[in-house]
């Protein structure tokens, strides 16, 4: 039953086509088309009306989702109850997390959780913020440690902590100053060269928001999945970058650089643990959320 993802049908209904739904789900179009065809053959009815644009669910497709939602709720209730009976001595927890937070935040609370609940099997999935949202909505992960903003209204979250983000200006840059002012005039960043996180990452969403707010048009010379890589390359003089406080605190810079915190409260990073809205969270998920909040408060 776990392979009957009603989210696939819901995505097609939402996006109006198999190709757009596959893109949103981070799966291939041929795979999704084959999945729907196999499902229709097994059910003996068509679940999609392919004669209209945008594509819609048939009445059979709507009823299929209705009943499968009931089935999924019953299965989840059973699993939660059985896990609760075991008093968290056994179970599994699938945690989604961005690569940045996996490196600089996860050690604050995951070791405590694993020590206390030794029987809970941990599956760690490291992906971009956009991919993690999709995985959460497909029930492929239970909880997600990420940073705001979260774009999907079907996801809710619990606050963990906040931190500053720093603009890093290397010593060979025209904006570098031996005795830097307390704050940088952000309008001076317009048109400057930047090293940024790749699109889809939480840090990239954040920097794009900062640029839009201050009307900064960056000249992007390099994109990377590794924020420590961005910091070290910026420090070596390639370009300016923006990185979280936790990275600044963990990395020893080999060359001089100006480090300017973005002091506008609106542009602090807010780290959260998220989950599906109105989801029946398992005891392991609830215990993880509470421990993450406790250890980061």
URNORHU-V760448 format. One record per pair of residues at least 6 apart in sequence whose C-alpha atoms are under 6 Angstrom apart, sorted by sequence separation. I is the first residue (numbers start at 0). J is the second residue. If there is no record, write none. Layout:
[[I J] [I J]]
This chain:
[[11 17] [14 20] [21 27] [39 45] [134 140] [233 239] [21 28] [48 55] [196 203] [47 55] [48 56] [11 20] [47 56] [48 57] [10 20] [18 28] [46 56] [47 57] [46 57] [46 59] [46 60] [193 218] [197 222] [189 215] [190 216] [191 217] [192 218] [193 219] [196 222] [197 223] [98 125] [189 216] [190 217] [191 218] [192 219] [193 220] [194 221] [195 222] [196 223] [197 224] [91 119] [97 125] [190 218] [194 222] [196 224] [89 118] [90 119] [91 120] [92 121] [93 122] [94 123] [95 124] [96 125] [97 126] [88 118] [89 119] [91 121] [95 125] [97 127] [15 53] [16 54] [15 54] [12 55] [193 238] [94 140] [192 238] [193 239] [194 240] [93 140] [96 143] [193 240] [93 141] [94 142] [95 143] [96 144] [94 143] [96 145] [5 64] [169 234] [171 236] [169 236] [129 199] [128 199] [168 239] [127 199] [128 200] [167 239] [127 200] [128 201] [167 240] [166 240] [166 241] [165 241] [165 242] [164 242] [164 243] [164 244] [163 244] [170 255] [170 256] [169 256] [168 256] [168 257] [167 257] [167 258] [166 258] [165 258] [166 259] [165 259] [165 260] [164 260] [165 261] [164 261] [163 267] [162 267] [162 268] [161 268] [161 269] [161 270] [160 270] [159 270] [159 271] [158 271] [157 271] [157 272] [156 272] [156 273] [155 273] [155 274] [154 274] [154 275] [155 276] [147 269] [154 276] [146 269] [153 276] [146 270] [145 270] [146 271] [145 271] [144 271] [144 272] [143 272] [143 273] [142 273] [142 274] [159 292] [159 295] [108 291] [108 294] [79 281]]
